[in-house]
């Protein structure tokens, strides 16, 4: 599956293993991910795409503008998995 901006992804490796993030940008064979709390829109985490598992959920562009909105969406995403 191809990664796109706004896609919800799960980390497969690293200290953040198992956590969900949103793809904010794709540059030079790296994916930049945010969660709105620790990794904000102004300070995204650079991740190797091999260490990410894509989901079928893709957020619209308006959801990516504020960290608070991203946190709310990911919280709902976690809750729906229970």
Residue pairs with C-beta under 8 A, 6 or more apart in sequence:
1 54
3 9
3 23
3 26
3 31
3 49
3 52
3 54
4 23
4 26
4 58
5 23
5 24
5 25
5 26
5 61
5 64
6 22
6 23
6 58
6 59
6 60
6 61
6 63
6 64
7 22
7 23
7 54
7 55
7 57
7 58
7 59
8 20
8 21
8 22
8 55
8 57
8 58
8 59
8 74
8 77
9 20
9 21
9 22
9 23
9 31
9 33
9 52
9 53
9 54
9 55
10 18
10 19
10 20
10 21
10 52
10 53
10 55
11 17
11 18
11 19
11 20
11 21
11 33
11 47
11 51
11 52
11 53
12 50
12 51
12 52
12 53
13 50
13 51
14 47
14 51
16 45
19 35
20 35
20 55
20 74
20 77
20 78
21 33
21 34
21 35
21 39
21 45
21 52
21 74
22 33
22 34
22 35
22 36
22 59
22 63
22 64
22 70
22 73
22 74
23 31
23 32
23 33
24 32
24 33
24 34
24 41
24 44
24 64
25 31
25 32
25 44
26 32
29 49
30 46
30 47
30 48
30 49
31 46
31 47
31 48
31 49
31 52
32 44
32 45
32 46
32 47
33 39
33 44
33 45
33 47
33 52
34 40
34 41
34 44
34 45
34 67
34 70
35 70
35 71
35 74
36 66
36 67
36 68
36 69
36 70
36 71
36 74
37 67
37 71
39 45
40 67
41 64
41 65
41 66
41 67
41 70
57 77
59 73
63 69
63 70
63 73
64 70
